[in-house]
Amino acid sequence: MRRCEKDQHFSELYSTHIDEIYRYVFLRTGLNKVTAEDVTQEIFIDVFKGLDHFKGLCSERTWIYKIAKNKVFNYYRTHYKRSMESCSISDELINHLVDPHQDIETKIIETCQGQQVLTCLRQLPDHYIMTLLLKYVDGKSIKEIAKISDKSDKAVESVLQRAKSAFQKQYQKIEEGEV
């Protein structure tokens, strides 16, 4: 592919997929605008670099989502250690941080439920996870998911049903203390 053709093709891919990929990254990087912009930029740099090597074994959209998934995974992996670092806070500072109107018990329950959801998701195959996230986090319709995944509407409905069932089974195991 000549440089001019590559630039034009990349420009088309970028304008077609930027909003969707940004939303995908934004939701998975803690709703942090700056981080989502940085990771999205890295994704499209990789898309540009890999454009000459794209073989067309899947749709370009699927290929871009795979790059996005890998970049988000790398983001989690590299930033996990930073989030585990601790710092000391004086008692005086703690008193200023406490909000008497905040319901700590509710926050703890929500956090635990969120951890249970993540634990369940980690037990599922990648295509189940992607389908569930596209449907319930990104709010995609069956038709949109079918287009993204290069599958028929019926195939996506089937995968979605199996994914929901597998998720429910995993969640029930956690609730019963089996995991």
Contacts in CASP RR format, 6 or more apart in sequence:
PFRMAT RR
TARGET T0000
AUTHOR 0000-0000-0000
METHOD contacts of the structure
MODEL  1
MRRCEKDQHFSELYSTHIDEIYRYVFLRTGLNKVTAEDVTQEIFIDVFKG
LDHFKGLCSERTWIYKIAKNKVFNYYRTHYKRSMESCSISDELINHLVDP
HQDIETKIIETCQGQQVLTCLRQLPDHYIMTLLLKYVDGKSIKEIAKISD
KSDKAVESVLQRAKSAFQKQYQKIEEGEV
1 9 0 8 1.000
1 51 0 8 1.000
1 52 0 8 1.000
6 48 0 8 1.000
6 51 0 8 1.000
6 52 0 8 1.000
9 51 0 8 1.000
10 47 0 8 1.000
10 48 0 8 1.000
10 51 0 8 1.000
13 47 0 8 1.000
13 51 0 8 1.000
13 60 0 8 1.000
13 64 0 8 1.000
14 44 0 8 1.000
14 47 0 8 1.000
17 61 0 8 1.000
17 64 0 8 1.000
18 40 0 8 1.000
18 44 0 8 1.000
21 40 0 8 1.000
21 43 0 8 1.000
21 44 0 8 1.000
21 64 0 8 1.000
21 65 0 8 1.000
21 68 0 8 1.000
22 36 0 8 1.000
22 37 0 8 1.000
22 40 0 8 1.000
23 138 0 8 1.000
24 65 0 8 1.000
24 68 0 8 1.000
24 72 0 8 1.000
24 138 0 8 1.000
25 36 0 8 1.000
25 39 0 8 1.000
25 40 0 8 1.000
25 43 0 8 1.000
25 68 0 8 1.000
25 71 0 8 1.000
25 72 0 8 1.000
26 32 0 8 1.000
26 33 0 8 1.000
26 36 0 8 1.000
27 137 0 8 1.000
27 138 0 8 1.000
28 72 0 8 1.000
29 35 0 8 1.000
29 36 0 8 1.000
29 39 0 8 1.000
29 72 0 8 1.000
29 75 0 8 1.000
35 75 0 8 1.000
39 71 0 8 1.000
39 72 0 8 1.000
39 75 0 8 1.000
40 68 0 8 1.000
42 71 0 8 1.000
43 64 0 8 1.000
43 67 0 8 1.000
43 68 0 8 1.000
43 71 0 8 1.000
46 67 0 8 1.000
46 71 0 8 1.000
47 63 0 8 1.000
47 64 0 8 1.000
47 67 0 8 1.000
54 60 0 8 1.000
54 63 0 8 1.000
56 63 0 8 1.000
58 66 0 8 1.000
58 150 0 8 1.000
59 148 0 8 1.000
59 150 0 8 1.000
61 147 0 8 1.000
61 148 0 8 1.000
62 148 0 8 1.000
62 149 0 8 1.000
62 150 0 8 1.000
65 130 0 8 1.000
65 148 0 8 1.000
69 130 0 8 1.000
89 97 0 8 1.000
116 171 0 8 1.000
116 174 0 8 1.000
116 175 0 8 1.000
117 171 0 8 1.000
119 170 0 8 1.000
119 174 0 8 1.000
119 179 0 8 1.000
120 167 0 8 1.000
120 170 0 8 1.000
120 171 0 8 1.000
120 174 0 8 1.000
121 129 0 8 1.000
121 132 0 8 1.000
121 167 0 8 1.000
123 166 0 8 1.000
123 170 0 8 1.000
123 179 0 8 1.000
124 132 0 8 1.000
124 163 0 8 1.000
124 166 0 8 1.000
124 167 0 8 1.000
124 170 0 8 1.000
127 149 0 8 1.000
127 159 0 8 1.000
127 163 0 8 1.000
128 159 0 8 1.000
128 162 0 8 1.000
128 163 0 8 1.000
128 166 0 8 1.000
128 167 0 8 1.000
129 163 0 8 1.000
130 149 0 8 1.000
131 145 0 8 1.000
131 149 0 8 1.000
131 156 0 8 1.000
131 159 0 8 1.000
131 160 0 8 1.000
131 163 0 8 1.000
132 160 0 8 1.000
132 163 0 8 1.000
132 164 0 8 1.000
132 167 0 8 1.000
134 140 0 8 1.000
134 144 0 8 1.000
134 145 0 8 1.000
134 148 0 8 1.000
135 142 0 8 1.000
135 145 0 8 1.000
135 160 0 8 1.000
140 148 0 8 1.000
142 153 0 8 1.000
142 156 0 8 1.000
142 157 0 8 1.000
142 160 0 8 1.000
143 153 0 8 1.000
145 151 0 8 1.000
145 156 0 8 1.000
145 160 0 8 1.000
146 152 0 8 1.000
146 153 0 8 1.000
146 155 0 8 1.000
146 156 0 8 1.000
149 156 0 8 1.000
151 159 0 8 1.000
170 179 0 8 1.000
173 179 0 8 1.000
END
